[in-house]
Amino acid sequence: MATYSLANERLRALEDIEREIGAILQNAGSERDEQKAERTVILELSKEKTNERLLDRQAAAFTASVQHVEAELSAQIRYLTQVATGQPHEGSSYSSRKDCQMALKRVDYARLKLSDVARTCEQMLEN
């Protein structure tokens, strides 16, 4: 059951990121000034004399939002990379299977080396 809640939590985080991206795109060109009249950045830039403070605030808000989305997406990608490379995480048996396979390979290698040592001992005893 914990696996489902973890998966749902991851999906909710992705949905939140998706909503934030939508809000960034929707509000990228608009900002409310002191008189509460909505003005777009494009409209502001088309003027001969632009309000640089307004443009700076809008650019800073946009940059902060994009950085937040980038950080959240990076965290999600890191998680998916861990899951895909077999690092242990809740709800997966891939890592355990991989560990078991590697242990069997080490046992086979140890058998091979022991047989080499036994063969060398027998040869030395014969001489």
Order of alpha helices (4+ residues) and beta strands (2+ residues): alpha-beta-beta-alpha-alpha-alpha
